[in-house]
């Protein structure tokens, strides 16, 4: 299932933010909570999926068409 433009933009911004945080961690500038990258990745994917499932615009534009009876 795809996402609407709003959810795509928000998830892209969240992914960029997480990437910047891990870049700062790798550079030794800011060490945050000692989380591993795969934990943050799983949390990010889960939040994005939950948001897109509950978004009315995503359901309207990207949901598969309901299957009807064949005549």
C-alpha positions as CSV (number, residue, x, y, z in Angstrom):
1,X,0.0,0.0,0.0
2,X,1.3,3.5,-0.9
3,X,1.1,6.7,0.9
4,X,-0.4,10.1,0.2
5,X,1.8,13.1,-0.4
6,X,1.4,14.4,3.1
7,X,2.5,11.1,4.7
8,X,5.3,10.7,2.2
9,X,6.6,14.1,3.1
10,X,6.3,13.5,6.9
11,X,8.0,10.1,6.7
12,X,10.8,11.5,4.5
13,X,11.4,14.3,7.1
14,X,11.4,11.8,9.9
15,X,13.9,9.5,8.1
16,X,16.1,12.5,7.4
17,X,16.0,13.6,11.0
18,X,17.0,10.1,12.2
19,X,19.8,10.0,9.6
20,X,21.1,13.4,10.9
21,X,21.0,12.2,14.5
22,X,23.0,9.1,13.6
23,X,25.4,11.2,11.6
24,X,25.9,13.4,14.7
25,X,26.4,10.3,16.8
26,X,29.0,8.9,14.4
27,X,30.9,12.2,14.4
28,X,30.9,12.2,18.2
29,X,29.1,15.5,18.4
30,X,26.0,14.2,20.1
31,X,25.5,10.8,21.8
32,X,21.8,10.1,22.3
33,X,20.5,7.4,24.5
34,X,22.8,4.7,23.2
35,X,20.1,3.3,20.8
36,X,21.3,1.0,18.0
37,X,20.4,1.9,14.4
38,X,18.2,-1.2,13.9
39,X,16.1,-0.4,16.9
40,X,15.4,3.1,15.6
41,X,14.8,1.7,12.1
42,X,12.1,-0.7,13.4
43,X,10.5,2.0,15.5
44,X,10.5,4.4,12.5
45,X,9.0,1.9,10.1
46,X,6.3,1.0,12.7
47,X,5.4,4.6,13.3
48,X,5.2,5.3,9.6
49,X,3.1,2.2,8.9
50,X,0.7,3.0,11.7
51,X,0.3,6.6,10.5
52,X,-0.4,5.6,6.9
53,X,-2.9,3.0,8.0
54,X,-4.9,5.5,10.0
55,X,-4.6,8.3,7.4
56,X,-7.9,8.9,5.6
57,X,-6.1,10.4,2.6
58,X,-3.8,7.4,2.2
59,X,-6.9,5.1,2.4
60,X,-8.7,7.1,-0.2
61,X,-5.9,7.5,-2.7
62,X,-3.8,4.4,-2.4
63,X,-6.0,1.5,-1.0
64,X,-6.6,-1.3,-3.4
65,X,-10.0,-1.4,-5.1
66,X,-12.5,-3.7,-3.4
67,X,-13.1,-7.0,-5.2
68,X,-16.6,-7.4,-6.5
69,X,-18.5,-10.4,-7.8
70,X,-17.7,-11.5,-11.3
71,X,-20.8,-11.7,-13.6
